[in-house]
Amino acid sequence: MLRYIKYRREPAQSSMCLPDPNEEKSSETAELVAAMNKAVSDDITSTQQSNSHVKVDKLNRKRPRSYSYYDDETRAKIARYAVENGCSRSAVHFSRVLGKKLNESTVRGMKSAYLKVKHTANVDVISTLPRNHRGHGPLLGQHEGELVHYINAIRLKGGIVNRKILIAAGKGLLLRKCRSSLQEFGGHVNLTRGWAQSFLNRHGYVKRKGTKAARKLPENFTELKSGYLKRISDIAKDHAVPEDLIVNFDQTGVNIVPTSNWTLEKQGSKQVPIIGLDDKRQMTAVLACAANGFLLPPQLLYKGKTGLCHPVFKFPGDWDVWHSENHWSNEATMCRYIDNVIRPYLETTRRRLGLPDDHPAIVILDVFRAHRCDSVLNKLRDIGARPVFVPASCTGELQPMDLTVNARFKQYMTECFTDWYATEICGEVGIDEHNTVVDLKLSRLKPLHANWLVKSIDRLQQDKELLRSGFEQAGITSAMT
């Protein structure tokens, strides 16, 4: 039991592969699986539950008592001795034999159980005396095994298991088997997050994620950080650069299948397969944000040589949608980005603030090769932007976009994919088992992916606090004051 337990809202419901009812051996089990699939699908599309926080006061915690344990054979010996010699003598005798105090009341309970089993079995001697089951049984009773079978089937298909999915599946099971037991129908069963965690613990499921090598900072990181912030501070103070004209942009790879890498898997499992985790198809998004919390229009780069590789989708007019042979940024795409995104933003902002057309601005960027080309640096100087480079191997600590925006953007993309994928899986219940794989071809995914991009960017634009916090965490905001 943890002393302090804090439940976090799941950043995103991960992609699932729900069991196919057609794979079940009996029609009754198939109908049950279909009912649980529907419950999971309905729960995903419903509003997310609010965060719940449980705090345990450690001052009120009592130290657990230590209990003596006796195996079944020893229990039978103690009880048989008590039948022949009395409970008091049995307690004294076995306290001496076992080397620990044995209470007479404990012996009396063993004797009663012994006599009851002996009478029921109609035998003279009993060699083992098992304990009676303690505590209440599983909340789902006889239906718990069916839920275990369903959850195992999800994992076998590469889907993700978590508390929210488990609760939805449990409700679907009871709605099909025993509706009246649910609390909303007057029963006693309330499937909570605590019950879901207990269920997962009892059946050996633990949270698992792939690991990566730890990133190492330069030994002189403190000096590099000081010099980096001083350059920004000096330019901002010498040229009276407002927050609106301090911009950071960065490239981030976006998976076409943006699945989560978290799930619940059987404890001790060496392989944790998840649908889409090995899908390497990507495009590149160039995101930029000003220190005042304004998110600039993105540049999207698709893999291809002509515009035919772009998705058939109507993007916002100020977005720069382009392509390169490998979907990575290069010298040509960076020059295009400055012309189509950075220049218009700086010009519009200067006019809005009543500043001269050549008023200096600051553009923060990392040491990516395409950023250091002469043509790119010259374009920045032509529009009055002073480039400041983030020290190498320090982007995770000093680049605002890497600190907050990029991760949140990918989280929103994963949420969009998860909801769509779960709906697709649930919609395929009843189809032949060989045709239950969701179509993930680019021709189908690209327009959907484009829509997810628009939704994710819209959500980012509304979170001004998040957009500003990257500059605060990097130390840029405090360095300018």
N, C-alpha and C positions, 0 to 999 in steps of 0.2 A: 504494500500500500504506500503510495507516494505521499510524502508529507504535504506537498503542494501540488495540486493538479490543475493545469490550465488547459482547457480545450480550445483549440484554434479552429476557426472556420476553414474548411478545406479550400485552398486557393483556387482549386479547380477540381470538378469531378472528372476522373480519368476515364479513358476509353474502355469499353466493356465488350466482351463477347459472351452474350447470354446463351445458355443451353438451348438446344433445339428439341422441342417436344417430340419430334419424329424419331429421335434417337432412343427414346424410352421404350421399354419392353411392353408395358401395359398401357392401355388407353387411359386408365385412371391416373397413372403417374404423368402421362403426357399432358392431360388437362391441368394437373397441379402445376407442372413446370410452366405452362402457358400463363396460368394465373399469376405466378410469381414474376414472370417476365413483364407482364402488364403493370404490376404494382411498382416494379423498379423503374419502368419507363415513365409512369405517372409521377413518381417522386422526383425524378431528374428534372422534369419540366416544371415542377412547382417551385415556389419561391424558396430560397435557401434559408435554413434555420439560423436564428440569431446565435451569436456566440454565447456559450454558457461557461461560467467560471465557477469552479468549486474550490473552496479554500478550507483547509483543515487546520484547526488551531492546535498547534503542537503542545501547548501548555495543558490542554485537556486530554491529551492522549494517555491511555493507561498502558502500562507495561504488560504485554501478554504473559499469561501463565504458562508454565511448562508442564506438560502432561506426560505421564508414563505410558509407554506403549507395550502391549503384550500381544504376541502373535497368536494365531488361532489355536495352535497346539498347546501353548502354555495356558491359555484361557480354559481349555478343556480339562487340563490337569488340575488347575486351581478349583474349578467347579466340582470335579469328581471328588477331590479331597474334602471339599466342604460338605458334600452330600454324605460322605462316610464319617467325617469327624466334626463337622460343625463349622460355621463361618468364622468364628473367632480363632479357633485353632488353625484353620487354613490360612488366615491372614498372618498370624505369627510365624507359621512354618515357612510360607513362601516369601515373607519379608526377609527371613534369614537366608533362604536359598538364593533369592534374586539379588540380594544386597541393596534393596531399597524398600522404603515403607509401602506396604500394601494395606489400604484401608479396608475395614470390615464391610463398609457399605458397598465398596467395589466388588468384594467377593460375593456379597449377597445378590447383587445384580447378575453376576456370572452364573451363580447357582440357579437362579430363577430361569435364566435363558437356557441353561443346560437341561433342566428338568422339562422345560417346554419342548425343546428339540427332541429329547429322548422319548417323550410321550407321543409326539407327532410322528417320528420316524419308527416307533415301536421296536427299538433295539435296546440291548443291555448296556453297551459301552459306546461312547462317542469319542473319537480321537481328535476331532477339530471342532472348535466353536466359533464360527464367523461372527463378526459384529453386525448389528442391525444398521441399516442405512441412516445416516444422520443428516439433519437439515432437510429443507424442502427440495423437491425434485426440480428438474429443468422447467422453466416457465412455459415452454411449449409442450411439455409432457411428451407423449408418444410421437409427436410430430417433429421433434428436434432432429431425429435422424434424417428425415426428408429434407430439412433445411441444410444439413451438413452435405448431403448428396448434391443439392443444388449449387451451393457455394463451391464445392470441389469441381463441379462441371464448369463453372465460370472460369476458374483458374486453369483447367485443362485446355480451354479454348484461348488462353492468353489474355483474358479480360482482367480487370482490376477489381479487387474486393476491398471495401472499406466499411465503416460503421453505417454510413447513410444507405449504402446499397443493401447491407444486411437487414436493416430495419424495414426497408421497403419490401424486400423479399419475404421477411417474416410476416408482415401484414398481409401480403398477397396469399401466403400459405394459409393463414388463419381465416381470411375471407372466404377461401375456397373450402376449407375443412370444418372450421368451427367459428363462424362469424360471431356468435353470441358471446364468445369468451373475450373479445376485444372490449376495451374500456368504453369506446365510443358507442358500443351497442349494449352497454349495461354489464359487461363482464369485468373480470379482475385483471386482465392482461394489458399492460402498458409497456410497449417496446421502446425503451429509452436508450440513450447513448451508453449509459452505464451497463445496461443489459447486453448491448452489442459488444462492448469491450470484454465483458465477462465471457460471452460466447466464444469470441475469437481466442481469448486466453486459454479457455478449457480445451479448445480443439487445435491448439498449437500454431496459431497464426501470429506472425510478428511483422512489423513494418520493415520493409527492405528497400534499399536503393543502391544503384551502382556507385562505385567509388572512383575517384579520380586522384591523380597525384597532386599533392599539396603545392600551391604556387609559392615561390620564394621571392621575397623582396630584396632589392639591392642592399648591400651592407651599409651604404651611405644614404639610405632612404631619407633620413631626417634632413640632411643637407640638401638633397635634391628637392624635397618638398618645400623647404624654405626659399630656395632660389626660384622655384616655379611660382609660388604665391607672390614673391617680391616683384617678379616681372609683371604679373597681372596688376598688382597694386600700383606700381610705378606708372604704368601706361594709363591706368584709369584716373589716377590723381593728376598727372601732368597734363592730360588732355580732356579732363572732365567728362569721362566716358560714363554715361548712365547705364543702369542695369539692362535697359532695353536693347543696348547695342553690344552687350557681351554675350556671345553665342558659342555654344559647343555643339559640334556635330560628330557623329560616329556611325560606322557601318555595323550592322548586325545580321548574321545569317538567320533566315526564317525557314523552318522546315515546312514543306508542303503538307506533311502529315505531322502536325505539332502535338504529339502525344506526350503524356506525363511519364516520368521514369520512377514514380512511386506506386507501390501496391502493397497488399498484404499477402504473404506467402507462408507456407508451412515452415516452421522453425527448423533450421539446419539445411534447408534447400541450397544447393550450390548454383543452380540455374534458376533465374527469375524471368521467364519469357513474357514480353508484353507486345501486343500487336502494334506495329508501326515504329517500335523503338529502334530497329535497324534500318529504317527507311531514310536514306541519305539525300533525297531530293530536296533542293533548297532554292530559294531566291534571296536576294540581298535587299534590305531596307536601310536607307541612310536617313537617320533621324537627327533632328536638331532642335535645340531648346535655348531660349534666352534666359538670362539670370532673373528676369522678372516673372518667370513662370509661363511664358508663351511658347507653345509648341509650333514650330514651323512646318509647312507642308513637307511630306517625305519624298524621297526619290526611291522608286522601286526598280530593281534590275532583275530581269529574267534571263534565263540561259537561251541564247539563240543569236542568229545573225541578222534577222529582219523582224519587223513588227508582227509577223505572223506568230511569233512565240508568245505574244502578249495574250492575256485572258480576254475572252469576249465579255467585257464588262465596262460599264460607264463609270470611270473614276471621277472624283472631284476635279474641276478644271485647273486648280493650282497645283495639283500633284504632278511630279515629273516621272512618267512611266517610260522606261527605256530598257535596253538589253545589252549584254556583252556575251562573248563566246563561252565564258564559264560562269556567268552571273556575278562575278566579282567586280568591285570598283577598280578602275584603272585611270590613267591620266586623262583619257578622253571623257569618261563619264564624270570625273570630278570637275573638269572644266565646264561641262554641261550643267552640273549641279550648281556651281557658283553662279552661272548666268541665269538659270531658271528659278532658283530658290533663294540663295543668299543675297544676290544683288537686289531683287525686287523687295525683299524684306527690309534691307537696310535703307533703301530709298524711301519706302513708305514710312518707316519709323522716324527717319530724320524729318520728313515733312510734318508728321504728326506732332513731333516735339518742337518744331520750329527751329531746327538746327541747319547749318549750312550743308550743302550737298557733299562736301568733302570732310565733314566732321569725322574724326577717327572712331573706329569700332575695334573690338577685340574678338578674334575668332580663335577658340581653343580647339586643338586637334591633336591626335596622337601621332606617333612617328611612323605610321604606315607609309610604305614607299610611294604610293600614289599621292600622298599629301605633300611630299617633299620635292615634287617635280618643279622645275623652274616655271613651266607654263601655269601651274596651279598657284604658286606663290605670287607670280606676277599679276594674275587675275585678282587675287585678294588685295594686293597693293593698289591696283587700279580702282577698286571700289572703296578705298580708304580703310581697309581692314588690316589690323596688325596681328599676324599669326603668333600664337604662343603654343609651343609644343609641350605635351604632357611627357615627363621623363619616361624613358623606356622601362618596361616591366612594372610600371606604377599605375596603370590605368584603372585597376580595381580599387585603388585608394584615392586617386586624384582626378579622375575624369567623371564629371557629373552624370553623363549619360549612362556610364557603366555602373554607377552607384545605385541608381534608382530606376530610370526610365526603361532601359532595355529589358531588364528582368520582368518588370510589370507588363510591358508590351507582350512579351512571349507568354506570360501567364494568361493574359486575355485571349491570345490566339489559341492556347491549349483549351481554355474553357469553351470557346466556340466550336472547336473540333470535337471535343468530348460530347457536347450536347447533340451535335449532328450525328456522330458515330453511334451513340447509344440509341438514338431514334431509328437509325437505319437498321441496327441489329434487332431491335424490338419489332420493327415492321416486317422482318423476314421470318418471324415465328410461323411455322406451318409449311415453309418451303422445304423441298427435298434437301437432305443433309449435304449433298454434294454441291449445292448451289447457295449455301449460306454465307459465302465470303463476300464482304462488302466491296463494291467496285471502287478501287483507289487509283484508277487511271488518271493521268494528267488532264486529259480532255474533259473529264468530269470534275476533277478537283479544282482546277484553276479558277473557274468563275466563283465557286464556293469560297475558295481561299481569298479571292479578291474582296468578297463581301465581308469575310472575317477581318481582313485588314482595315477596311473602312470602319467597322464597328469598334475595333480595338483602338484605332487612332482617335475616334470620337470620345471614347471613354478616357483616354489619356488627356485630351484637351480640357476636359472638365475638372481634372484634378490638379489645380494650380499648386496646391501645397506640395504634392509629390514632385512636380516639375521644379519647384524652387529648392526642395530639400537636397537635390543632388549637388547644387552649388554650395549649400551650407555644409554638407558632409565632407566635401572636398576642401573646405576651409576658405573658399573664394569669397563668400559673403562677408565673413569676419575680417579678411585681409583688406577689404576695400573700405572698411569703416575707420 
